[in-house]
Amino acid sequence: MPLPHFLVIGAPKAGTTALHAALRAHPALHLSRVKEPKFFLTDGPPPSHGGPGDAQTYREHVWRRADYEALFDGAREGALLGEATPFYLYDLDAQRRMRETVPGARLIAILRDPVERAHSNWTHLWSAGLEPIGDVVRACAAEERRISAGWAHFWHYIGLGRYGEQLAHLFTLFPREQVLVFRYRDLVDRPVETLDRICAFLGVEQGLLTHAPRENVTAHPDAGGRHSLLSAALRACAQVLPHGVGRALAGPIEHLLQRRGVSRRPLTWDQRRRLIPYFAADIELLQQVTGEDFSDWLRPRGRSGGLVGARPPGQRQSRNGRPLPG
C-alpha cells in the first residue's frame, strides 16, 4: 500500500501551506489532498479534549493506517507521494514514528524567525476567535500552563520555534542527506530558486514551478466588544455544541469576525525584545547543529511579516486538516 516518499515536516506558520499548494502543481509529485493529515502524531486515536477548538481539530486527524494510505490513491504511475504536517518536526515521538514507518523518506523543514513565527501563530488563533489573550507576549507567558492543561501543539508558540533541539533529535534518526532545511524568507523572496532547490532534493525536474501561492493569509481583527462577543461564540461552537452543529455555525461567525480584520500587524521592537530570550539558547544550538548563521534572529528587524497583506478573495483561514479544492 502507498506511503509517502517525502514529508514537509515544519514549521507551522512558515509557509508549509503555500509550499504544499506549489508542489501539487508538479507533474512528478502527488501530494495528499488533505493538508496536515497528522498521521504520525499519535499511535492511535488522538486525544478528545484540549484548548479552545482542539477537540474539533483532533476529529480531523487521519490516524488509521488505511485512511492515511488512501490519501495517496489516484497518483500517476511513478509519481513521488508526499504530505505536509508541520508538527512532525516539533513532535519528537512523531519523528520516531516516521523513522519506524518511512525510514527512507525525504524530509523538508522550513525555518522561520521564531519570534515572527510565534506572532503569526498567535495572530492566526486570535483571528480565528480561539485565542483569549489579546497580547502575544502574555499569551507566550501562559504556554507552560497551557501545555500542562493538555492544549494541542498549535498553542505552543515558543516550543514550536525551538528548531535547534528539534533538528538535533531528528539527525539522530535520519541521515542529514535525507533532510532539506531552508529559511522561510527563501520561499518568500526567491520562490523560483527555492522551489528548484526542493525539486532537486526530491530528484524531480526543475524549472516547472514558478511561484508559491499566498495561502492561509491571516487577518487581524481589532480587540473590543465585537471581537469578544464573536470569539466567545466561536469558542462555544468549538467546545460546547455538538460537533456538526458547532462546525456549521462556526463558519459564518468566523467570517463576521474576520470581515473587518486588517492585515497582520508587525511586531513592535518592545514585543520582539521581550520574546527573544525564549529562543536565544536554542538559536545557538541551531547554529551548531546546522553550521549556519541565524544570529539575525536575535536582533531588531528592519522588515516584519511574510506572506501577508490583504487576504486573496474567497480565501479562508484554518483550512488545514480538511480536503483542499481541486
C-alpha positions as CSV (number, residue, x, y, z in Angstrom):
1,M,0.0,0.0,0.0
2,P,1.2,3.5,-0.7
3,L,3.2,5.6,1.8
4,P,4.8,8.9,1.3
5,H,8.2,9.3,-0.3
6,F,8.6,12.8,1.2
7,L,7.2,14.8,4.1
8,V,7.1,18.6,4.7
9,I,7.6,18.4,8.5
10,G,7.7,22.0,9.7
11,A,7.4,24.6,10.9
12,P,3.8,25.8,11.4
13,K,3.2,29.3,10.1
14,A,6.4,29.1,8.0
15,G,4.9,28.7,4.5
16,T,4.0,25.0,4.6
17,T,0.5,25.6,3.2
18,A,1.9,27.7,0.3
19,L,4.6,25.0,-0.4
20,H,2.0,22.2,-0.4
21,A,0.0,24.2,-2.9
22,A,3.0,24.9,-5.1
23,L,4.3,21.3,-5.1
24,R,0.8,19.9,-6.1
25,A,1.4,21.6,-9.5
26,H,4.4,19.4,-10.3
27,P,3.5,16.5,-12.6
28,A,6.0,14.2,-10.9
29,L,4.6,14.8,-7.4
30,H,1.4,13.7,-5.8
31,L,0.5,15.4,-2.5
32,S,-2.3,14.3,-0.3
33,R,-5.4,16.3,-0.9
34,V,-5.7,16.8,2.9
35,K,-3.0,19.1,4.0
36,E,-1.9,18.2,7.5
37,P,-3.3,14.7,8.0
38,K,-1.2,14.5,11.2
39,F,-0.9,10.7,10.9
40,F,2.4,10.4,12.7
41,L,1.4,12.5,15.7
42,T,-0.3,9.5,17.5
43,D,0.0,5.7,17.8
44,G,-3.8,5.5,17.8
45,P,-6.8,7.8,18.2
46,P,-5.9,11.4,19.0
47,P,-7.0,13.0,22.3
48,S,-10.6,14.1,22.7
49,H,-10.1,17.4,24.5
50,G,-7.6,20.3,25.0
51,G,-7.7,24.0,24.4
52,P,-10.3,26.0,22.5
53,G,-11.0,24.3,19.2
54,D,-8.7,21.4,19.8
55,A,-11.4,18.8,20.0
56,Q,-12.6,19.7,16.5
57,T,-9.1,19.6,15.2
58,Y,-8.5,16.2,16.7
59,R,-11.5,14.9,14.9
60,E,-9.8,15.8,11.6
61,H,-6.7,13.6,12.3
62,V,-6.2,10.9,9.8
63,W,-4.9,8.3,12.3
64,R,-5.9,5.0,10.8
65,R,-3.3,3.5,8.5
66,A,-5.8,2.5,5.8
67,D,-7.3,6.0,5.7
68,Y,-3.8,7.5,5.6
69,E,-2.7,5.3,2.7
70,A,-6.0,6.2,0.9
71,L,-4.9,9.8,0.8
72,F,-2.4,8.8,-1.9
73,D,-4.8,6.9,-4.2
74,G,-5.0,8.1,-7.7
75,A,-1.4,9.1,-8.1
76,R,0.2,8.9,-11.5
77,E,2.4,5.9,-12.0
78,G,5.9,6.7,-10.8
79,A,4.9,9.9,-9.0
80,L,6.5,10.7,-5.7
81,L,4.0,10.8,-2.9
82,G,4.1,13.4,-0.2
83,E,2.2,15.2,2.5
84,A,2.7,18.3,4.7
85,T,2.2,18.2,8.5
86,P,4.3,20.9,10.1
87,F,4.1,19.5,13.6
88,Y,6.2,16.5,12.7
89,L,9.4,18.4,13.3
90,Y,8.3,19.6,16.8
91,D,6.9,16.3,18.0
92,L,9.8,14.0,18.9
93,D,7.6,11.0,19.1
94,A,6.3,11.8,15.6
95,Q,10.0,11.8,14.4
96,R,10.4,8.3,15.9
97,R,7.2,7.0,14.2
98,M,8.4,8.4,10.8
99,R,11.7,6.6,11.3
100,E,9.9,3.3,12.0
101,T,7.4,3.6,9.2
102,V,9.1,5.6,6.3
103,P,12.8,5.4,7.1
104,G,13.8,6.3,3.5
105,A,11.5,9.4,3.3
106,R,13.0,12.7,2.4
107,L,12.1,15.4,4.9
108,I,11.7,19.2,4.2
109,A,11.9,21.7,7.1
110,I,11.2,25.4,6.7
111,L,12.5,27.5,9.5
112,R,11.1,31.0,10.2
113,D,12.4,33.6,12.7
114,P,10.9,32.0,15.8
115,V,9.7,35.3,17.2
116,E,7.9,36.1,13.9
117,R,6.6,32.6,13.8
118,A,5.2,32.8,17.3
119,H,3.5,36.1,16.5
120,S,2.0,34.7,13.3
121,N,0.8,31.7,15.2
122,W,-0.8,33.8,17.9
123,T,-2.5,36.1,15.3
124,H,-3.9,33.0,13.5
125,L,-5.7,31.9,16.6
126,W,-6.7,35.4,17.6
127,S,-8.2,35.9,14.1
128,A,-10.0,32.5,14.4
129,G,-11.6,33.7,17.7
130,L,-9.9,30.9,19.7
131,E,-7.1,32.8,21.5
132,P,-8.5,34.5,24.6
133,I,-5.4,36.6,25.4
134,G,-5.1,39.7,23.3
135,D,-1.4,40.2,23.5
136,V,1.3,37.8,22.1
137,V,3.7,38.4,24.9
138,R,1.2,37.5,27.6
139,A,0.0,34.5,25.5
140,C,3.6,33.2,25.3
141,A,3.9,33.6,29.1
142,A,0.9,31.3,29.5
143,E,2.4,28.5,27.5
144,E,3.6,26.2,30.2
145,R,0.3,26.3,32.0
146,R,-1.5,25.5,28.7
147,I,0.8,22.6,27.9
148,S,0.2,21.2,31.4
149,A,-3.6,21.5,30.7
150,G,-3.2,19.4,27.5
151,W,-3.6,22.2,24.9
152,A,-2.6,21.0,21.5
153,H,0.7,21.7,19.7
154,F,-0.6,24.7,17.8
155,W,-0.8,26.6,21.1
156,H,2.9,26.0,21.8
157,Y,4.0,29.4,20.4
158,I,7.5,29.1,22.0
159,G,8.2,25.4,21.8
160,L,7.3,25.2,18.1
161,G,10.1,27.7,17.3
162,R,12.9,25.8,19.1
163,Y,14.3,24.3,16.0
164,G,17.8,23.6,17.3
165,E,16.6,20.9,19.7
166,Q,14.2,19.5,17.2
167,L,16.8,19.1,14.4
168,A,19.4,17.8,16.9
169,H,16.9,15.0,17.7
170,L,15.9,14.4,14.1
171,F,19.5,13.9,13.0
172,T,19.8,11.0,15.4
173,L,17.1,9.3,13.5
174,F,17.6,10.3,9.8
175,P,20.8,11.0,7.9
176,R,21.4,14.6,7.0
177,E,21.3,13.9,3.3
178,Q,17.6,13.0,3.7
179,V,16.7,16.3,5.3
180,L,16.5,19.7,3.5
181,V,16.5,22.7,5.8
182,F,15.9,26.2,4.5
183,R,14.5,29.6,5.6
184,Y,11.0,30.8,5.2
185,R,12.5,34.0,3.7
186,D,13.9,31.9,0.8
187,L,10.4,30.9,-0.2
188,V,9.1,34.4,0.2
189,D,11.9,36.3,-1.5
190,R,13.3,33.7,-4.0
191,P,10.4,31.3,-4.7
192,V,11.7,30.1,-8.1
193,E,15.2,29.3,-6.9
194,T,13.8,27.7,-3.7
195,L,11.3,25.5,-5.5
196,D,14.0,24.4,-7.8
197,R,16.2,23.5,-4.8
198,I,13.3,21.4,-3.4
199,C,12.8,19.7,-6.7
200,A,16.5,18.9,-7.0
201,F,16.4,17.5,-3.4
202,L,13.4,15.3,-4.4
203,G,15.0,14.3,-7.7
204,V,12.3,15.6,-10.0
205,E,12.5,18.0,-12.9
206,Q,13.4,21.6,-12.1
207,G,12.1,24.8,-13.8
208,L,8.4,23.8,-13.7
209,L,7.3,25.6,-10.6
210,T,7.3,29.4,-10.7
211,H,5.7,30.7,-7.5
212,A,4.4,29.8,-4.1
213,P,0.7,30.9,-3.8
214,R,-0.3,33.2,-1.0
215,E,-2.1,30.7,1.2
216,N,-3.6,30.8,4.7
217,V,-3.1,34.6,5.0
218,T,-4.1,35.8,8.4
219,A,-6.3,38.8,9.0
220,H,-6.1,40.8,12.3
221,P,-9.4,41.7,13.9
222,D,-9.3,44.6,16.3
223,A,-9.8,43.9,20.0
224,G,-13.0,45.2,21.6
225,G,-16.6,44.3,22.4
226,R,-17.3,42.9,18.9
227,H,-14.3,40.7,18.9
228,S,-15.0,39.5,22.5
229,L,-18.6,38.6,21.6
230,L,-17.8,36.8,18.4
231,S,-14.8,35.0,19.8
232,A,-16.9,33.8,22.8
233,A,-19.5,32.4,20.3
234,L,-16.7,30.7,18.3
235,R,-15.3,29.0,21.4
236,A,-18.7,27.9,22.4
237,C,-19.2,26.3,18.9
238,A,-15.9,24.5,19.3
239,Q,-16.2,23.4,22.9
240,V,-19.9,23.2,24.0
241,L,-22.1,22.5,21.0
242,P,-22.2,19.1,19.3
243,H,-19.6,18.8,16.5
244,G,-21.9,19.0,13.5
245,V,-23.9,21.9,14.9
246,G,-20.8,23.8,16.1
247,R,-19.0,23.4,12.8
248,A,-22.0,24.6,10.8
249,L,-22.4,27.7,13.0
250,A,-18.6,28.5,13.2
251,G,-18.1,29.3,9.6
252,P,-20.5,32.3,9.4
253,I,-19.3,33.6,12.8
254,E,-15.7,33.4,11.8
255,H,-16.5,35.3,8.6
256,L,-18.1,38.1,10.6
257,L,-15.1,38.2,13.0
258,Q,-12.5,38.4,10.2
259,R,-14.5,40.6,7.8
260,R,-13.2,43.9,9.2
261,G,-9.7,42.5,10.0
262,V,-6.8,44.4,8.7
263,S,-3.5,42.8,7.5
264,R,-1.4,41.2,10.2
265,R,0.4,43.9,12.1
266,P,4.2,43.7,12.5
267,L,5.6,43.2,16.0
268,T,6.9,46.2,17.8
269,W,10.6,46.1,18.9
270,D,9.5,46.1,22.5
271,Q,7.4,42.9,21.9
272,R,10.3,41.3,20.0
273,R,12.8,42.2,22.7
274,R,10.7,40.5,25.3
275,L,10.2,37.3,23.3
276,I,13.8,36.8,22.0
277,P,15.1,35.4,25.4
278,Y,12.7,32.4,25.0
279,F,14.8,31.4,21.9
280,A,18.3,32.7,22.4
281,A,19.9,29.5,23.7
282,D,18.2,27.4,21.1
283,I,19.3,29.6,18.3
284,E,22.9,29.0,19.4
285,L,22.2,25.3,19.3
286,L,20.6,25.6,15.9
287,Q,23.8,27.2,14.6
288,Q,25.9,24.4,16.0
289,V,23.6,21.7,14.5
290,T,23.3,23.3,11.0
291,G,26.6,25.1,10.8
292,E,24.7,28.2,9.5
293,D,24.4,31.7,10.9
294,F,21.0,32.6,12.5
295,S,22.2,35.5,14.6
296,D,19.9,37.9,12.7
297,W,17.0,36.3,14.7
298,L,18.5,37.9,17.8
299,R,18.4,41.4,16.5
300,P,15.8,44.0,15.7
301,R,14.2,43.5,12.3
302,G,14.1,46.1,9.6
303,R,11.2,44.2,8.0
304,S,8.4,42.2,9.6
305,G,5.8,39.8,8.3
306,G,5.9,37.4,5.4
307,L,3.2,36.2,3.0
308,V,0.9,38.9,4.3
309,G,-1.2,41.7,3.0
310,A,-4.9,41.7,2.0
311,R,-6.3,38.2,2.0
312,P,-6.9,36.9,-1.5
313,P,-10.6,37.0,-2.5
314,G,-12.5,33.9,-1.3
315,Q,-9.7,32.6,0.8
316,R,-10.5,31.2,4.2
317,Q,-8.2,30.6,7.2
318,S,-7.8,27.3,9.1
319,R,-8.1,25.1,6.1
320,N,-5.5,22.6,7.2
321,G,-6.8,19.1,8.1
322,R,-9.6,19.4,5.6
323,P,-9.7,18.5,1.9
324,L,-8.3,21.2,-0.4
325,P,-10.3,22.2,-3.5
326,G,-9.2,21.0,-6.9
